[in-house]
């Protein structure tokens, strides 16, 4: 015989499953809109997920990239830093953060962050290119 406590556990599992399913449907819409260049719609979906507490580094990293396009660099920095906090092993987030920091004039910090992207994925060509650019800006041509 099932007790009342078992019913509550089952209902919580069902609610969790429905919530996760809803989040993934919204995330898929955000990714679809983003990939087709509809950043206005993608931005709305990312904002909804963030405000509702969805913790996925793709949301924060991608929303940060949209913020860059909109010229909101400080907000982009915060969003991409959150992506890194959620997944410190994603080289793309470090590369994106390095770009934002470069644009903000934080060259030394950009160098450190881009080097982290390279450490995570040594064959990441964009990271090597961006690092070279930052080193030139820093006047460190020997490297």
N, C-alpha and C positions, 0 to 999 in steps of 0.2 A: 504494500500500500504506500502510495506516495504521500508525503507530508506536505504541509503548506510551504516549508522552506525549500523543498525541491521545486515547487511551482515558481517561486520567486527566482531561483537560480536559472531555470529554463527561460523565463521571461527576460531576464537580464542578458542572457546569451543571445536571444533573438533580437533584442534591441541593439546590442553591440553589432551583430551581423548586419542588421538593416542600416545602421549608421555607417558602418564601413562600406557597405555596398553603395550607399548614397554618395559618400565621399569619393569613391572611385569613379562613379558616373560623372560627378562634377569635375574631377581631375581630368578625366578623358575629354570632356568638353573644353576645358581650359587648354589642354595640350593640342587638341585639334584646331582650335581657333588660333593659338599661338603659331602653330606650324604653317597655317595658311595666311599668316600676316594680319589677322584680325586682332590686333593687340588691345583694342578697346574692350572687346568681349572677353578675351583671355584674361585681361586685367581684372574684370569684374568677378570672374570665377576664382582667380587666385585670391583676391581680397576676401571673398566669401569664405574660402577654405581657411585662410589665416585667421579671420575674425572668429570663426567657429572652433578654432583650436586644433585643426588638422596639422599633424606633425610629419611632414614629408619634405626632405631637402629639395626635391625637384620644384615644389611650389615656391619656396623661398628663393631659390636660385633663379628660376625662370621669371618670377615677379621682379627680382632685382634687375634682370636684363631688360625688362620692359621699362623699369624706372630709369635706366640709363638712356634708353631711347627718348624718354620724355624729359631728359635733362635734370632729373632729380637724383643727383649723384650721392648725396649724403644718405638719402633714404635707401638707395640701391646698396650702398655699403652695408647698412644695417641688415637689410634683407639677406644679402649674400653671406654675411657673417653668421646669421641664424642658420642658413643652409649648412655651413661648415660645422657649426655646433651640433647639428643633428647628424651629420655624417662627415667626420674629420678625414675620411679617406677618399673623398671625391675630388680628383684633380681638377675637374672642370670648374668647380666652385672657387678653388684657389686661383685658377687662371683668370676667372671673371673678376674676382676681388682685386687681383693685381692690376687689372685694367682700370677699375674704378679708382683705386688708390693713385695710379699714375695720373689719371685725369684730374684728381683732386690735388695734385702736386705733392703727394706723400711718396716721393720716389724711393727713399730707403726702405720704407715699409713695403712698397710694391715689389722691390727686389726680393725681399725675404719671402713674401707670399708666393711669388712666381717660382722661386727656387723650391718651395715646398711642393708646388704642382709638378715640377721636374723630378723631384725625389720620388713622388708617388708614381709618375709615369715618365721615365727617362726619354722615351721616344716621342713625346708630345711636341711636335714641331712648332705650334703656335706659342707655346711657353718659351721655347728657345728664342724665337723671333722677338717676343715681347721683352724677354730679359735683356737681349741685346739692345733694344731701344731704350730701356730704362738705364742700362749701364752707360750708354752714350749720353743720355740726359744728365747722368751723375758725373760725367767727365771721366769715367773709368774705362778708357778705350783699350787698355792693355788686355782686359779680359775678353 
